[in-house]
Amino acid sequence: MSAAAAHLGGAFVGTAASFLLMHAPVFLAAGLLGVNWILRIGSLILLVGLLLFCGDLLARDFIGSRLFPLSAPIGGTLLIAGWLAIAASALVRVRS
């Protein structure tokens, strides 16, 4: 995605690439640590939000229209909710 941003340009491709790159370590850590259901649900919410938000940005550049109305705001809201759920998962005690 970063290569596409560098070579193809577009106003939103670079932003989408940055968001995808910034969130990649979270999915790696959640996959390795997936110790409680709140972390798993938070990661799923984060993934859906990331797909909606970045998908809308990429659709604007590559096909010239939105993914669907309000997809970027819904995706952004889900990103926030996912991060809050992941933070809440740190407060849950894991049973041994």
N, CA, C and O atoms as a GROMACS GRO file, in nm:
protein
  384
    1MET      N    1   0.082  -0.118   0.000
    1MET     CA    2   0.000   0.000   0.000
    1MET      C    3   0.087   0.125   0.000
    1MET      O    4   0.056   0.223  -0.068
    2SER      N    5   0.195   0.122   0.075
    2SER     CA    6   0.285   0.237   0.077
    2SER      C    7   0.350   0.258  -0.060
    2SER      O    8   0.372   0.372  -0.101
    3ALA      N    9   0.379   0.149  -0.129
    3ALA     CA   10   0.436   0.160  -0.264
    3ALA      C   11   0.334   0.223  -0.359
    3ALA      O   12   0.369   0.305  -0.443
    4ALA      N   13   0.208   0.184  -0.345
    4ALA     CA   14   0.103   0.244  -0.428
    4ALA      C   15   0.090   0.392  -0.397
    4ALA      O   16   0.070   0.473  -0.488
    5ALA      N   17   0.102   0.429  -0.272
    5ALA     CA   18   0.096   0.570  -0.235
    5ALA      C   19   0.211   0.649  -0.295
    5ALA      O   20   0.194   0.762  -0.339
    6ALA      N   21   0.329   0.587  -0.297
    6ALA     CA   22   0.446   0.656  -0.349
    6ALA      C   23   0.444   0.668  -0.501
    6ALA      O   24   0.487   0.770  -0.556
    7HIS      N   25   0.395   0.565  -0.568
    7HIS     CA   26   0.403   0.564  -0.714
    7HIS      C   27   0.276   0.608  -0.784
    7HIS      O   28   0.281   0.671  -0.890
    8LEU      N   29   0.161   0.576  -0.726
    8LEU     CA   30   0.036   0.612  -0.790
    8LEU      C   31  -0.020   0.744  -0.739
    8LEU      O   32  -0.099   0.809  -0.807
    9GLY      N   33   0.022   0.782  -0.621
    9GLY     CA   34  -0.028   0.906  -0.564
    9GLY      C   35  -0.167   0.886  -0.508
    9GLY      O   36  -0.202   0.779  -0.458
   10GLY      N   37  -0.246   0.990  -0.517
   10GLY     CA   38  -0.380   0.986  -0.460
   10GLY      C   39  -0.379   1.047  -0.322
   10GLY      O   40  -0.286   1.029  -0.244
   11ALA      N   41  -0.484   1.119  -0.294
   11ALA     CA   42  -0.489   1.192  -0.168
   11ALA      C   43  -0.505   1.101  -0.047
   11ALA      O   44  -0.458   1.134   0.061
   12PHE      N   45  -0.570   0.987  -0.064
   12PHE     CA   46  -0.605   0.905   0.051
   12PHE      C   47  -0.527   0.776   0.063
   12PHE      O   48  -0.533   0.710   0.167
   13VAL      N   49  -0.453   0.738  -0.039
   13VAL     CA   50  -0.381   0.610  -0.036
   13VAL      C   51  -0.274   0.611   0.074
   13VAL      O   52  -0.258   0.512   0.145
   14GLY      N   53  -0.204   0.720   0.088
   14GLY     CA   54  -0.101   0.731   0.192
   14GLY      C   55  -0.159   0.722   0.331
   14GLY      O   56  -0.100   0.660   0.420
   15THR      N   57  -0.275   0.784   0.352
   15THR     CA   58  -0.340   0.778   0.482
   15THR      C   59  -0.384   0.635   0.513
   15THR      O   60  -0.365   0.586   0.624
   16ALA      N   61  -0.442   0.568   0.415
   16ALA     CA   62  -0.484   0.429   0.434
   16ALA      C   63  -0.364   0.340   0.464
   16ALA      O   64  -0.370   0.254   0.552
   17ALA      N   65  -0.255   0.361   0.392
   17ALA     CA   66  -0.134   0.282   0.414
   17ALA      C   67  -0.080   0.303   0.555
   17ALA      O   68  -0.038   0.208   0.621
   18SER      N   69  -0.082   0.427   0.602
   18SER     CA   70  -0.034   0.456   0.738
   18SER      C   71  -0.121   0.389   0.842
   18SER      O   72  -0.070   0.331   0.938
   19PHE      N   73  -0.252   0.396   0.825
   19PHE     CA   74  -0.343   0.332   0.920
   19PHE      C   75  -0.322   0.182   0.924
   19PHE      O   76  -0.318   0.122   1.031
   20LEU      N   77  -0.309   0.120   0.808
   20LEU     CA   78  -0.288  -0.024   0.803
   20LEU      C   79  -0.156  -0.062   0.868
   20LEU      O   80  -0.149  -0.161   0.942
   21LEU      N   81  -0.052   0.015   0.842
   21LEU     CA   82   0.079  -0.014   0.900
   21LEU      C   83   0.081   0.007   1.051
   21LEU      O   84   0.143  -0.071   1.124
   22MET      N   85   0.013   0.112   1.098
   22MET     CA   86   0.010   0.139   1.242
   22MET      C   87  -0.066   0.032   1.320
   22MET      O   88  -0.032   0.004   1.436
   23HIS      N   89  -0.167  -0.028   1.259
   23HIS     CA   90  -0.248  -0.124   1.331
   23HIS      C   91  -0.199  -0.268   1.317
   23HIS      O   92  -0.246  -0.356   1.389
   24ALA      N   93  -0.106  -0.295   1.229
   24ALA     CA   94  -0.056  -0.431   1.209
   24ALA      C   95   0.001  -0.494   1.336
   24ALA      O   96  -0.029  -0.610   1.364
   25PRO      N   97   0.082  -0.422   1.416
   25PRO     CA   98   0.134  -0.485   1.537
   25PRO      C   99   0.026  -0.524   1.638
   25PRO      O  100   0.044  -0.618   1.715
   26VAL      N  101  -0.084  -0.452   1.637
   26VAL     CA  102  -0.192  -0.484   1.730
   26VAL      C  103  -0.250  -0.622   1.698
   26VAL      O  104  -0.276  -0.701   1.789
   27PHE      N  105  -0.269  -0.650   1.569
   27PHE     CA  106  -0.325  -0.779   1.531
   27PHE      C  107  -0.226  -0.892   1.558
   27PHE      O  108  -0.266  -1.002   1.593
   28LEU      N  109  -0.099  -0.864   1.540
   28LEU     CA  110   0.003  -0.963   1.572
   28LEU      C  111   0.003  -0.993   1.722
   28LEU      O  112   0.003  -1.109   1.763
   29ALA      N  113   0.002  -0.888   1.803
   29ALA     CA  114   0.001  -0.907   1.949
   29ALA      C  115  -0.127  -0.974   1.996
   29ALA      O  116  -0.123  -1.062   2.081
   30ALA      N  117  -0.240  -0.933   1.941
   30ALA     CA  118  -0.368  -0.994   1.982
   30ALA      C  119  -0.372  -1.141   1.944
   30ALA      O  120  -0.426  -1.222   2.018
   31GLY      N  121  -0.315  -1.175   1.830
   31GLY     CA  122  -0.310  -1.315   1.790
   31GLY      C  123  -0.221  -1.398   1.880
   31GLY      O  124  -0.251  -1.514   1.908
   32LEU      N  125  -0.113  -1.339   1.924
   32LEU     CA  126  -0.021  -1.411   2.012
   32LEU      C  127  -0.071  -1.417   2.156
   32LEU      O  128  -0.048  -1.515   2.226
   33LEU      N  129  -0.139  -1.311   2.199
   33LEU     CA  130  -0.181  -1.302   2.338
   33LEU      C  131  -0.327  -1.339   2.360
   33LEU      O  132  -0.370  -1.345   2.475
   34GLY      N  133  -0.404  -1.364   2.256
   34GLY     CA  134  -0.548  -1.382   2.264
   34GLY      C  135  -0.596  -1.460   2.384
   34GLY      O  136  -0.652  -1.568   2.369
   35VAL      N  137  -0.577  -1.406   2.504
   35VAL     CA  138  -0.604  -1.480   2.626
   35VAL      C  139  -0.745  -1.460   2.679
   35VAL      O  140  -0.791  -1.543   2.757
   36ASN      N  141  -0.813  -1.356   2.641
   36ASN     CA  142  -0.950  -1.339   2.690
   36ASN      C  143  -1.041  -1.295   2.578
   36ASN      O  144  -0.996  -1.244   2.475
   37TRP      N  145  -1.168  -1.315   2.599
   37TRP     CA  146  -1.267  -1.289   2.494
   37TRP      C  147  -1.281  -1.141   2.465
   37TRP      O  148  -1.315  -1.104   2.353
   38ILE      N  149  -1.255  -1.055   2.561
   38ILE     CA  150  -1.266  -0.911   2.536
   38ILE      C  151  -1.159  -0.866   2.438
   38ILE      O  152  -1.186  -0.784   2.350
   39LEU      N  153  -1.039  -0.919   2.450
   39LEU     CA  154  -0.931  -0.887   2.356
   39LEU      C  155  -0.967  -0.936   2.215
   39LEU      O  156  -0.943  -0.866   2.117
   40ARG      N  157  -1.023  -1.053   2.206
   40ARG     CA  158  -1.061  -1.108   2.074
   40ARG      C  159  -1.173  -1.026   2.010
   40ARG      O  160  -1.167  -0.996   1.891
   41ILE      N  161  -1.274  -0.990   2.089
   41ILE     CA  162  -1.384  -0.909   2.036
   41ILE      C  163  -1.333  -0.770   1.998
   41ILE      O  164  -1.370  -0.717   1.894
   42GLY      N  165  -1.249  -0.711   2.082
   42GLY     CA  166  -1.191  -0.580   2.052
   42GLY      C  167  -1.110  -0.582   1.924
   42GLY      O  168  -1.114  -0.488   1.845
   43SER      N  169  -1.035  -0.689   1.904
   43SER     CA  170  -0.956  -0.702   1.781
   43SER      C  171  -1.045  -0.716   1.658
   43SER      O  172  -1.015  -0.660   1.553
   44LEU      N  173  -1.154  -0.788   1.672
   44LEU     CA  174  -1.248  -0.804   1.562
   44LEU      C  175  -1.315  -0.670   1.528
   44LEU      O  176  -1.329  -0.634   1.410
   45ILE      N  177  -1.355  -0.596   1.630
   45ILE     CA  178  -1.414  -0.464   1.608
   45ILE      C  179  -1.312  -0.372   1.541
   45ILE      O  180  -1.346  -0.298   1.448
   46LEU      N  181  -1.189  -0.377   1.587
   46LEU     CA  182  -1.082  -0.296   1.528
   46LEU      C  183  -1.060  -0.332   1.382
   46LEU      O  184  -1.042  -0.244   1.298
   47LEU      N  185  -1.062  -0.461   1.351
   47LEU     CA  186  -1.043  -0.506   1.214
   47LEU      C  187  -1.155  -0.456   1.122
   47LEU      O  188  -1.129  -0.407   1.013
   48VAL      N  189  -1.279  -0.470   1.166
   48VAL     CA  190  -1.392  -0.424   1.085
   48VAL      C  191  -1.384  -0.273   1.064
   48VAL      O  192  -1.407  -0.224   0.953
   49GLY      N  193  -1.351  -0.199   1.169
   49GLY     CA  194  -1.337  -0.055   1.157
   49GLY      C  195  -1.226  -0.016   1.061
   49GLY      O  196  -1.241   0.077   0.982
   50LEU      N  197  -1.116  -0.086   1.069
   50LEU     CA  198  -1.003  -0.058   0.980
   50LEU      C  199  -1.038  -0.088   0.835
   50LEU      O  200  -1.003  -0.011   0.746
   51LEU      N  201  -1.108  -0.198   0.812
   51LEU     CA  202  -1.149  -0.231   0.676
   51LEU      C  203  -1.246  -0.128   0.619
   51LEU      O  204  -1.235  -0.089   0.503
   52LEU      N  205  -1.341  -0.084   0.700
   52LEU     CA  206  -1.437   0.016   0.653
   52LEU      C  207  -1.370   0.150   0.627
   52LEU      O  208  -1.391   0.212   0.523
   53PHE      N  209  -1.289   0.195   0.722
   53PHE     CA  210  -1.226   0.326   0.710
   53PHE      C  211  -1.128   0.328   0.592
   53PHE      O  212  -1.138   0.415   0.506
   54CYS      N  213  -1.036   0.234   0.590
   54CYS     CA  214  -0.937   0.232   0.483
   54CYS      C  215  -1.000   0.194   0.349
   54CYS      O  216  -0.960   0.245   0.244
   55GLY      N  217  -1.098   0.105   0.353
   55GLY     CA  218  -1.168   0.069   0.230
   55GLY      C  219  -1.235   0.189   0.166
   55GLY      O  220  -1.233   0.204   0.044
   56ASP      N  221  -1.296   0.274   0.248
   56ASP     CA  222  -1.359   0.394   0.194
   56ASP      C  223  -1.256   0.490   0.135
   56ASP      O  224  -1.277   0.546   0.028
   57LEU      N  225  -1.145   0.508   0.205
   57LEU     CA  226  -1.040   0.597   0.152
   57LEU      C  227  -0.985   0.545   0.020
   57LEU      O  228  -0.964   0.622  -0.074
   58LEU      N  229  -0.961   0.415   0.013
   58LEU     CA  230  -0.907   0.358  -0.110
   58LEU      C  231  -1.009   0.361  -0.223
   58LEU      O  232  -0.972   0.382  -0.339
   59ALA      N  233  -1.136   0.340  -0.191
   59ALA     CA  234  -1.240   0.347  -0.294
   59ALA      C  235  -1.248   0.487  -0.353
   59ALA      O  236  -1.270   0.503  -0.473
   60ARG      N  237  -1.231   0.587  -0.269
   60ARG     CA  238  -1.235   0.726  -0.319
   60ARG      C  239  -1.125   0.751  -0.421
   60ARG      O  240  -1.147   0.819  -0.522
   61ASP      N  241  -1.007   0.696  -0.396
   61ASP     CA  242  -0.896   0.719  -0.489
   61ASP      C  243  -0.901   0.629  -0.611
   61ASP      O  244  -0.876   0.674  -0.722
   62PHE      N  245  -0.933   0.502  -0.592
   62PHE     CA  246  -0.922   0.406  -0.702
   62PHE      C  247  -1.047   0.395  -0.790
   62PHE      O  248  -1.035   0.373  -0.910
   63ILE      N  249  -1.166   0.409  -0.730
   63ILE     CA  250  -1.286   0.400  -0.813
   63ILE      C  251  -1.364   0.531  -0.821
   63ILE      O  252  -1.463   0.541  -0.893
   64GLY      N  253  -1.319   0.630  -0.746
   64GLY     CA  254  -1.378   0.763  -0.757
   64GLY      C  255  -1.507   0.783  -0.682
   64GLY      O  256  -1.574   0.885  -0.701
   65SER      N  257  -1.544   0.690  -0.597
   65SER     CA  258  -1.665   0.708  -0.516
   65SER      C  259  -1.645   0.642  -0.380
   65SER      O  260  -1.549   0.569  -0.358
   66ARG      N  261  -1.738   0.671  -0.292
   66ARG     CA  262  -1.730   0.613  -0.157
   66ARG      C  263  -1.764   0.464  -0.160
   66ARG      O  264  -1.827   0.416  -0.254
   67LEU      N  265  -1.721   0.394  -0.057
   67LEU     CA  266  -1.756   0.253  -0.041
   67LEU      C  267  -1.908   0.242  -0.026
   67LEU      O  268  -1.973   0.169  -0.101
   68PHE      N  269  -1.964   0.313   0.070
   68PHE     CA  270  -2.108   0.334   0.087
   68PHE      C  271  -2.122   0.455   0.178
   68PHE      O  272  -2.026   0.491   0.246
   69PRO      N  273  -2.238   0.520   0.182
   69PRO     CA  274  -2.251   0.640   0.264
   69PRO      C  275  -2.218   0.613   0.411
   69PRO      O  276  -2.262   0.513   0.469
   70LEU      N  277  -2.141   0.702   0.469
   70LEU     CA  278  -2.099   0.697   0.610
   70LEU      C  279  -2.005   0.581   0.644
   70LEU      O  280  -1.989   0.549   0.762
   71SER      N  281  -1.943   0.519   0.545
   71SER     CA  282  -1.853   0.407   0.577
   71SER      C  283  -1.728   0.454   0.653
   71SER      O  284  -1.684   0.386   0.744
   72ALA      N  285  -1.672   0.570   0.616
   72ALA     CA  286  -1.554   0.619   0.688
   72ALA      C  287  -1.588   0.658   0.832
   72ALA      O  288  -1.514   0.620   0.923
   73PRO      N  289  -1.695   0.733   0.857
   73PRO     CA  290  -1.727   0.764   0.997
   73PRO      C  291  -1.763   0.641   1.081
   73PRO      O  292  -1.727   0.633   1.198
   74ILE      N  293  -1.832   0.546   1.021
   74ILE     CA  294  -1.864   0.422   1.093
   74ILE      C  295  -1.735   0.346   1.123
   74ILE      O  296  -1.717   0.296   1.234
   75GLY      N  297  -1.646   0.339   1.024
   75GLY     CA  298  -1.517   0.272   1.045
   75GLY      C  299  -1.434   0.341   1.152
   75GLY      O  300  -1.373   0.274   1.235
   76GLY      N  301  -1.432   0.474   1.151
   76GLY     CA  302  -1.357   0.547   1.253
   76GLY      C  303  -1.414   0.526   1.392
   76GLY      O  304  -1.339   0.512   1.489
   77THR      N  305  -1.546   0.523   1.402
   77THR     CA  306  -1.610   0.497   1.531
   77THR      C  307  -1.578   0.356   1.580
   77THR      O  308  -1.554   0.336   1.698
   78LEU      N  309  -1.579   0.260   1.488
   78LEU     CA  310  -1.544   0.123   1.526
   78LEU      C  311  -1.396   0.112   1.566
   78LEU      O  312  -1.362   0.032   1.654
   79LEU      N  313  -1.310   0.191   1.503
   79LEU     CA  314  -1.169   0.192   1.545
   79LEU      C  315  -1.157   0.238   1.690
   79LEU      O  316  -1.084   0.178   1.768
   80ILE      N  317  -1.227   0.345   1.724
   80ILE     CA  318  -1.223   0.394   1.862
   80ILE      C  319  -1.279   0.289   1.957
   80ILE      O  320  -1.220   0.262   2.062
   81ALA      N  321  -1.393   0.230   1.920
   81ALA     CA  322  -1.454   0.128   2.006
   81ALA      C  323  -1.362   0.006   2.022
   81ALA      O  324  -1.353  -0.051   2.131
   82GLY      N  325  -1.296  -0.032   1.914
   82GLY     CA  326  -1.202  -0.145   1.922
   82GLY      C  327  -1.086  -0.117   2.015
   82GLY      O  328  -1.048  -0.203   2.095
   83TRP      N  329  -1.030   0.002   2.006
   83TRP     CA  330  -0.920   0.039   2.096
   83TRP      C  331  -0.966   0.042   2.241
   83TRP      O  332  -0.893   0.000   2.330
   84LEU      N  333  -1.087   0.093   2.265
   84LEU     CA  334  -1.140   0.095   2.402
   84LEU      C  335  -1.161  -0.047   2.454
   84LEU      O  336  -1.133  -0.075   2.571
   85ALA      N  337  -1.209  -0.136   2.369
   85ALA     CA  338  -1.227  -0.276   2.411
   85ALA      C  339  -1.093  -0.343   2.439
   85ALA      O  340  -1.081  -0.420   2.534
   86ILE      N  341  -0.994  -0.314   2.357
   86ILE     CA  342  -0.861  -0.372   2.381
   86ILE      C  343  -0.803  -0.319   2.512
   86ILE      O  344  -0.741  -0.393   2.587
   87ALA      N  345  -0.823  -0.190   2.538
   87ALA     CA  346  -0.777  -0.134   2.666
   87ALA      C  347  -0.852  -0.197   2.782
   87ALA      O  348  -0.792  -0.226   2.886
   88ALA      N  349  -0.982  -0.219   2.766
   88ALA     CA  350  -1.061  -0.283   2.872
   88ALA      C  351  -1.016  -0.426   2.896
   88ALA      O  352  -1.026  -0.476   3.008
   89SER      N  353  -0.967  -0.493   2.792
   89SER     CA  354  -0.923  -0.632   2.809
   89SER      C  355  -0.802  -0.642   2.902
   89SER      O  356  -0.778  -0.746   2.962
   90ALA      N  357  -0.727  -0.533   2.914
   90ALA     CA  358  -0.612  -0.534   3.005
   90ALA      C  359  -0.657  -0.532   3.151
   90ALA      O  360  -0.580  -0.567   3.240
   91LEU      N  361  -0.781  -0.492   3.174
   91LEU     CA  362  -0.831  -0.484   3.312
   91LEU      C  363  -0.896  -0.614   3.359
   91LEU      O  364  -0.927  -0.629   3.477
   92VAL      N  365  -0.916  -0.706   3.267
   92VAL     CA  366  -0.981  -0.832   3.300
   92VAL      C  367  -0.878  -0.932   3.345
   92VAL      O  368  -0.775  -0.952   3.280
   93ARG      N  369  -0.904  -0.994   3.454
   93ARG     CA  370  -0.813  -1.095   3.508
   93ARG      C  371  -0.834  -1.228   3.436
   93ARG      O  372  -0.948  -1.273   3.421
   94VAL      N  373  -0.727  -1.289   3.392
   94VAL     CA  374  -0.733  -1.418   3.322
   94VAL      C  375  -0.733  -1.529   3.425
   94VAL      O  376  -0.649  -1.534   3.515
   95ARG      N  377  -0.831  -1.620   3.411
   95ARG     CA  378  -0.837  -1.734   3.501
   95ARG      C  379  -0.742  -1.843   3.455
   95ARG      O  380  -0.733  -1.873   3.335
   96SER      N  381  -0.672  -1.903   3.550
   96SER     CA  382  -0.576  -2.008   3.515
   96SER      C  383  -0.638  -2.144   3.523
   96SER      O  384  -0.572  -2.244   3.497
   0.00000   0.00000   0.00000
